[in-house]
């Protein structure tokens, strides 16, 4: 007996945690609630983890390089990104 199985996968990209604070180019934290003006951006999550945040998956190459140079722990998507 032959069987056919079709599987559809949905992969949700990791998102930045609520309450994350933007870290500017000088390494200083911006005011709470202030969103970055350029992407990818370095942010600190409430847990203390530093992450590089993308607004579009096409920025992945740039974000990976930024994560290496800033010693960020992860690359994640912006909460409002598609």
Backbone as ProteinMPNN parsed JSONL, in Angstrom:
{"seq_chain_A": "XXXXXXXXXXXXXXXXXXXXXXXXXXXXXXXXXXXXXXXXXXXXXXXXXXXXXXXXXXXXXXXXXXXXXXXXXXXXXXXXXX", "coords_chain_A": {"N_chain_A": [[0.831, -1.174, 0.0], [0.689, 2.047, -0.987], [1.412, 5.326, 0.157], [0.866, 8.84, 0.235], [2.356, 11.671, 1.512], [2.003, 14.974, 2.354], [3.672, 17.751, 3.542], [3.614, 20.871, 5.093], [5.656, 23.443, 6.086], [5.96, 26.019, 8.459], [7.912, 28.621, 9.289], [8.657, 30.669, 11.874], [10.306, 33.653, 12.294], [12.752, 34.564, 14.747], [11.949, 37.091, 17.108], [12.654, 40.396, 18.361], [12.758, 41.037, 21.855], [10.07, 42.439, 23.802], [10.372, 45.723, 25.066], [13.037, 46.119, 24.554], [16.055, 48.016, 24.326], [17.448, 50.509, 22.299], [20.801, 50.685, 21.209], [23.151, 53.096, 20.547], [25.592, 54.192, 18.024], [27.811, 54.909, 19.514], [27.767, 53.208, 21.608], [26.087, 53.796, 23.664], [23.026, 53.735, 25.503], [19.9, 54.517, 24.083], [17.026, 56.628, 24.718], [14.251, 55.113, 26.44], [11.761, 53.511, 24.51], [12.408, 54.839, 22.188], [12.785, 54.311, 18.817], [15.09, 52.749, 16.553], [16.67, 54.531, 13.823], [17.984, 53.599, 11.638], [18.541, 50.468, 10.011], [20.251, 47.341, 9.922], [20.039, 47.309, 13.551], [21.619, 47.715, 16.734], [20.59, 46.344, 19.787], [19.587, 46.137, 23.266], [18.134, 43.628, 25.078], [15.594, 43.194, 27.67], [16.591, 41.14, 29.295], [19.267, 41.521, 29.207], [20.705, 40.579, 27.101], [22.485, 41.257, 24.173], [21.461, 42.103, 20.947], [21.278, 42.024, 17.347], [19.089, 43.741, 15.336], [16.898, 43.242, 12.638], [15.019, 44.775, 9.973], [14.176, 43.734, 7.686], [14.464, 40.645, 5.963], [16.411, 40.687, 3.948], [18.549, 42.074, 4.915], [20.24, 40.426, 6.22], [22.959, 39.604, 5.704], [24.474, 41.943, 6.247], [23.7, 42.282, 8.898], [24.759, 39.974, 10.13], [27.487, 40.478, 9.933], [27.62, 42.788, 11.494], [26.851, 41.716, 13.965], [29.045, 40.094, 14.549], [31.113, 42.005, 14.846], [30.198, 43.545, 16.986], [29.852, 41.754, 18.99], [27.352, 40.659, 19.523], [24.736, 38.509, 20.714], [22.75, 37.349, 19.161], [20.856, 37.423, 16.052], [17.946, 38.991, 15.214], [14.479, 39.603, 14.255], [12.727, 42.705, 13.793], [9.924, 43.674, 15.762], [7.759, 44.697, 14.341], [8.207, 43.952, 11.763], [7.639, 42.195, 8.638]], "CA_chain_A": [[0.0, 0.0, 0.0], [1.46, 3.292, -1.081], [0.803, 6.506, 0.772], [1.516, 10.11, -0.093], [2.278, 12.584, 2.647], [2.421, 16.339, 2.043], [3.925, 18.502, 4.77], [3.896, 22.284, 4.895], [6.326, 24.013, 7.246], [5.91, 27.472, 8.658], [9.001, 28.987, 10.189], [8.544, 32.021, 12.393], [11.604, 34.218, 12.623], [12.821, 35.069, 16.119], [11.665, 38.521, 17.218], [13.275, 41.091, 19.485], [11.898, 41.045, 23.035], [9.429, 43.712, 24.134], [11.131, 46.504, 26.036], [14.446, 46.215, 24.178], [16.531, 49.396, 24.244], [18.385, 50.744, 21.208], [22.159, 51.111, 21.573], [23.633, 53.901, 19.42], [26.913, 53.88, 17.485], [28.805, 55.145, 20.555], [27.606, 52.209, 22.639], [25.232, 54.304, 24.737], [21.617, 53.406, 25.348], [18.993, 55.612, 23.752], [15.887, 56.71, 25.631], [13.276, 54.032, 26.297], [10.69, 53.771, 23.558], [12.931, 55.431, 20.955], [13.118, 53.273, 17.845], [16.243, 53.071, 15.702], [16.368, 55.169, 12.536], [18.614, 52.801, 10.586], [18.513, 49.019, 10.249], [20.074, 46.691, 11.202], [20.355, 48.106, 14.725], [22.029, 46.986, 17.93], [19.673, 46.604, 20.895], [19.747, 45.323, 24.473], [16.849, 43.125, 25.554], [15.479, 43.307, 29.125], [17.414, 40.107, 29.947], [20.665, 41.93, 29.118], [21.275, 40.029, 25.866], [22.637, 42.21, 23.066], [21.044, 41.499, 19.689], [21.192, 42.864, 16.154], [17.693, 43.662, 14.905], [16.643, 43.512, 11.228], [13.654, 45.147, 9.607], [13.88, 42.982, 6.46], [15.394, 39.51, 5.843], [17.489, 40.984, 3.002], [19.639, 42.721, 5.656], [20.897, 39.39, 7.002], [24.414, 39.626, 5.535], [24.975, 43.098, 6.992], [23.446, 42.04, 10.318], [25.715, 38.979, 10.604], [28.767, 41.174, 10.092], [27.455, 43.678, 12.649], [26.828, 40.87, 15.168], [30.423, 39.669, 14.815], [31.924, 43.128, 15.307], [29.684, 44.077, 18.254], [29.732, 40.607, 19.887], [25.949, 40.427, 19.859], [24.462, 37.09, 20.904], [21.797, 36.816, 18.19], [20.275, 38.295, 15.034], [16.498, 38.796, 15.31], [13.66, 40.53, 13.469], [11.968, 43.751, 14.457], [8.579, 43.191, 16.09], [6.784, 45.147, 13.343], [8.604, 43.482, 10.42], [6.754, 41.187, 8.048]], "C_chain_A": [[0.884, 1.249, 0.0], [0.68, 4.432, -0.432], [1.583, 7.737, 0.335], [1.289, 11.053, 1.08], [2.808, 13.946, 2.212], [2.534, 17.101, 3.352], [4.237, 19.942, 4.398], [4.493, 22.834, 6.19], [6.129, 25.514, 7.274], [6.972, 27.807, 9.687], [8.818, 30.443, 10.591], [9.928, 32.502, 12.799], [11.622, 34.693, 14.07], [12.648, 36.586, 16.12], [12.385, 39.11, 18.423], [12.272, 41.15, 20.638], [11.286, 42.43, 23.247], [10.282, 44.421, 25.186], [12.607, 46.601, 25.727], [14.822, 47.68, 23.97], [17.589, 49.502, 23.155], [19.726, 51.216, 21.766], [22.723, 51.841, 20.368], [25.052, 53.515, 19.028], [28.032, 54.068, 18.515], [28.723, 54.131, 21.687], [26.734, 52.653, 23.794], [23.778, 53.968, 24.442], [20.806, 54.648, 25.041], [17.855, 55.613, 24.769], [14.931, 55.557, 25.368], [12.18, 54.445, 25.331], [11.16, 54.393, 22.255], [13.346, 54.31, 20.011], [14.307, 53.709, 17.002], [15.8, 53.706, 14.386], [16.981, 54.406, 11.37], [18.604, 51.332, 11.002], [19.631, 48.368, 9.472], [20.56, 47.571, 12.36], [20.747, 47.202, 15.886], [21.095, 47.364, 19.075], [20.01, 45.706, 22.075], [18.365, 44.928, 24.958], [16.793, 43.25, 27.077], [16.313, 42.274, 29.896], [18.889, 40.478, 29.959], [21.35, 41.435, 27.861], [21.318, 41.105, 24.795], [22.333, 41.491, 21.767], [21.112, 42.527, 18.562], [19.796, 42.643, 15.588], [17.579, 44.078, 13.444], [15.228, 44.036, 11.041], [13.209, 44.38, 8.365], [14.886, 41.837, 6.34], [16.555, 39.756, 4.878], [18.695, 41.63, 3.682], [20.483, 41.707, 6.422], [22.424, 39.434, 6.895], [25.035, 40.764, 6.344], [24.83, 42.868, 8.498], [24.426, 41.017, 10.897], [27.081, 39.617, 10.835], [28.716, 42.083, 11.325], [27.479, 42.874, 13.952], [28.232, 40.411, 15.546], [31.247, 40.802, 15.4], [31.466, 43.688, 16.653], [29.547, 43.0, 19.326], [28.306, 40.42, 20.402], [25.701, 38.922, 19.92], [23.545, 36.496, 19.85], [21.421, 37.882, 17.167], [18.784, 37.977, 15.008], [15.781, 39.82, 14.442], [13.004, 41.563, 14.368], [10.562, 43.231, 14.715], [7.559, 43.575, 15.026], [7.115, 44.685, 11.935], [7.664, 42.392, 9.947], [7.097, 39.806, 8.395]], "O_chain_A": [[1.712, 1.45, 0.889], [-0.55, 4.477, -0.478], [2.79, 7.682, 0.098], [0.17, 11.205, 1.569], [3.944, 14.052, 1.752], [1.612, 17.099, 4.167], [5.031, 20.2, 3.494], [3.899, 22.701, 7.261], [6.132, 26.182, 6.24], [6.928, 27.33, 10.82], [8.825, 31.337, 9.745], [10.631, 31.834, 13.557], [10.607, 35.176, 14.571], [13.147, 37.276, 15.231], [12.687, 38.404, 19.385], [11.071, 41.297, 20.412], [11.891, 43.451, 22.921], [10.839, 43.786, 26.081], [13.37, 47.112, 26.546], [14.013, 48.481, 23.5], [18.511, 48.69, 23.092], [19.777, 52.042, 22.678], [22.774, 51.277, 19.276], [25.646, 52.618, 19.627], [29.089, 53.448, 18.397], [29.518, 54.184, 22.625], [26.649, 51.956, 24.805], [23.356, 53.924, 23.287], [20.995, 55.698, 25.655], [17.742, 54.697, 25.584], [14.804, 55.08, 24.241], [11.728, 55.59, 25.338], [10.385, 54.471, 21.301], [14.163, 53.461, 20.367], [14.505, 54.9, 16.765], [14.699, 53.45, 13.898], [16.537, 54.555, 10.231], [18.653, 51.004, 12.188], [19.936, 48.854, 8.383], [21.387, 48.463, 12.169], [20.27, 46.073, 16.003], [20.835, 48.544, 19.312], [20.632, 44.656, 21.917], [17.521, 45.786, 25.22], [17.834, 43.397, 27.717], [16.697, 42.524, 31.039], [19.684, 39.83, 30.64], [22.479, 41.838, 27.581], [20.322, 41.781, 24.537], [22.865, 40.413, 21.502], [21.016, 43.733, 18.791], [19.37, 41.506, 15.384], [18.091, 45.125, 13.048], [14.345, 43.77, 11.856], [12.026, 44.367, 8.024], [16.07, 42.05, 6.599], [17.586, 39.092, 4.985], [19.761, 41.722, 3.074], [21.356, 42.096, 7.198], [23.11, 39.312, 7.91], [26.021, 40.555, 7.05], [25.72, 43.212, 9.276], [24.877, 41.171, 12.032], [27.749, 39.322, 11.826], [29.669, 42.133, 12.103], [28.07, 43.316, 14.937], [28.569, 40.347, 16.728], [32.003, 40.591, 16.348], [32.277, 44.253, 17.388], [29.166, 43.304, 20.457], [28.088, 40.07, 21.562], [26.386, 38.15, 19.248], [23.543, 35.282, 19.647], [21.635, 39.076, 17.38], [18.398, 36.826, 14.803], [16.386, 40.776, 13.957], [12.761, 41.32, 15.55], [10.063, 42.413, 13.942], [6.584, 42.85, 14.825], [6.376, 44.993, 11.0], [6.981, 41.749, 10.744], [6.423, 38.874, 7.956]]}, "name": "protein", "num_of_chains": 1, "seq": "XXXXXXXXXXXXXXXXXXXXXXXXXXXXXXXXXXXXXXXXXXXXXXXXXXXXXXXXXXXXXXXXXXXXXXXXXXXXXXXXXX"}
